[in-house]
Amino acid sequence: MTLNAFQQHIHDRYYATDSARGSAATFVWFIEEVGELATALNTVARDTATDADRDNLAEEFADVLAWLCTLANINDVDLAAAVRDKYLTGEGPEGHK
């Protein structure tokens, strides 16, 4: 699946609810998912991480991507085009991302 296809899937399935919620409230949901990803990364970094911990980590990455697509959708941003324009043309960005 491409990034465009996934962003479109998120749009098709959730846009009505997401756009009604608005950017500010959606950003709060996004940050909550980033926090859950941080917790999962911390758990997996321990020597005692289980397969379930690794599965949870993958799920949290997926959640963060889905909420990022949601934010992009309600702000009319094509993520694939933004990535291409910033990172895949010319030399790419200098310094920090």
N, C-alpha and C positions, 0 to 999 in steps of 0.2 A: 504494500500500500504506500502511496506517496503522501507527502505532507499535505499537498493540495486536497487529495481525496479524503484524508482524515479530517482536515479542517471543514470540508464540505459536509461530511457525515455529522460532525458536531453541530454545524449550522442547521442541517435538515432536522435533526432530532431535538435540539434544545433552543433554537434561536428565539422563539416567541417568549419563553420564560426568561431566558437570559437577558434579552433586550429590555423587558419590563423591569427587571431587577436593576439594570443600569450598571455603569462602569464601576462606580465607587463600591457598591455592595458586592459586585462580582470580584473585585480586586481583593476584598476581605476573604472571600471563599478561596481564591487563588493562594493567598498568603497562608491560610490554614493548611492547604495541601502542601505547600513548601515546608511548613513546620513538620508535617507528618513525614515528608521525605527526609528531612534532617534527622528526625528520630530514627527512621529506618536505617539511614546511613550509619548512624552511631551504633545501632544494634549490630549491624553486619560487620562493623569494624572490630568488634570483640572476637576473641578467639573461640568463643562458645556459640557463635551464630549457627543456626540450624537451617535446613532447607526451607522451612516455613518462613524464617526471617528473610532469606533471599527472595522467596516468592513475594513476600510483602514489599520488599524494596522495589521489585519490578512493578508491582501494582501502584506504588506511590509515584514512581516515575511516570507511569501512564496517566495517573490522575493529574499531575502537574501539567503534562502536555495537553490534556483535554481542557483544563481550565485556562491555559494560555491561549488555546484556539478559541475558546469562548470569548476571552477579552479581545482578541484580534477581530473576531466576527462582529461584536457589537461596536467596535471602533473602526470598522471597514478597512482592516489591514489584511492584505494577502501575505501570510507568513512566508510562503515559499518565495514569493517575489522579493520580500524584504531580506531574506537570507541570501538569496542570489545577488541582489544589488549590493549588499554590504560585504559579503564574504567571498563571493565567487567571481567577481569581476575585477580585472586589473590585479593589483597587488594585495587587495583586501585592506582591512583597517590597519593602521599603525598603532603600536602601543597596546593598551588594554582593549579588550572587547568592548 
